[in-house]
Amino acid sequence: MNKSASEIAKAVISKTKKANKKTASENSVETRIKKYLNKLLGCWWFKPAPAMPKGYGRTGIPDLVVCYMGKFFAFEVKASGKGPSETQKKEIAGIKKAGGVALVVYSWEEVWETLKGSH
């Protein structure tokens, strides 16, 4: 059964309220976001591979690249109290300049709010 973004979000909220009382690591936040995106109808996403030596890949690309309901999103996931690097800021600005939505997020709820407000 396919659920709406709100139904999925409510279910995930109820399961993670206790876990959110502690400061979440970047990895745990990213894991929650991926679980949410996997359940979301009309959503495709991927995690770019990190840049490698000898010119493979590109540094600063956001952690999660998402297409939701035909719109482009990029999320740089950070733990509470952390911020993006200068290279990450430049990539986010480039995505915005091209018409995409790109931002730094500290919780899966921020991703939910962004996607919910996009249509």
N, C-alpha and C positions, 0 to 999 in steps of 0.2 A: 504494500500500500504506500503510495507516495504522499508525503506530508508537506504542508506549506512551510515556508521559512520560519514563521512564528511558532508553529506547532513543534518543530524540531528544536528551536531555540528554547522554548519553555521546558522541554524535556531535559535538555542539556543543562539549563540553569539549575533545575531542581537537583540534578546529580552532582553539580560542582560547587554549590554554595559553600559547603564545608571546606572543600579543598582550596577555595579562593581566600580563606581567612589568612593563610600563610602567603608570604611573598613567593610567587611562582617563578621557576627558572624559565629561561627563554625556551628551552626544549619542551618543557611541560606545557607552556602556553601554545607553542606551535603544534604539539600533538593534539591538544583540544580543538584548535582551529581546523586541523586536517580532518578530525572525526566529524566535526560539524559540516564541513564542505562535502565530505563523502556522502552524507545523507541528504544533501540539498538538491532537489529537482531543478534541472536547468543550469547546473553548475559543472564546469570543467576546470581543473587546476593542475599545476605541477610545481615542483620545487626544483629550481635550476641547480645544476651541479656547481660546486665552487670553482672559481677560476683556478687554472692550473698553470704551471710554468710553461714557457715556450709559446705563449700566445693563445692557448686554448681557454675559451670562456672569457668572462669579463668580470672584473671586480665591481662591487657595489650594487649588483642586481638584487632587488628585494627577494626575501626568503620564499614568498609564495606568489605565483602569478596565476590569476584567476580570470575566467570568463564566466560571467553570470548573466543570464538572460540577454546575451548579445553584447554586454558591456565589459570593458577591460578594467581589471583591478590589479594592483600590486601591493602586497603588504610586507613591510619590513617588521619582523617580530622582535621585540625587545623585552627583557626582564624589567621589572619595575626599577626605576632609578637610572636606567641606562638610556643612552641616546644614539642616534645614527652617526656613522663616521662622515667625514666630508665627502668621500666618494659616494656613499649611499645617499646623502642629501642631493648630490648632483644628479644621480640616476632618478631619484624621485621627482626632482624638478623637470627632468627631460620627459618623463612619462606624462606629467601634468601638462607640459607644453604641447605634447602630441595629442591631448584630449582624453587621456586615460585618468583613472583615479588611482592615486598612489599615496600611501601614508604609513607612518610608524604606528604600530598597535602594541598594546601591552596586555590585551586579553582577547579571548574569542568573542566576548560580548561586543567589543568595538568593531570587529568584522561583521557580526550580525547586524549592528546598527547601520553600518555603512551599506551593506547589501540591501537591507530592508528599505532604506531611504533612496535606493537607486532606481526604483520603478514606481 
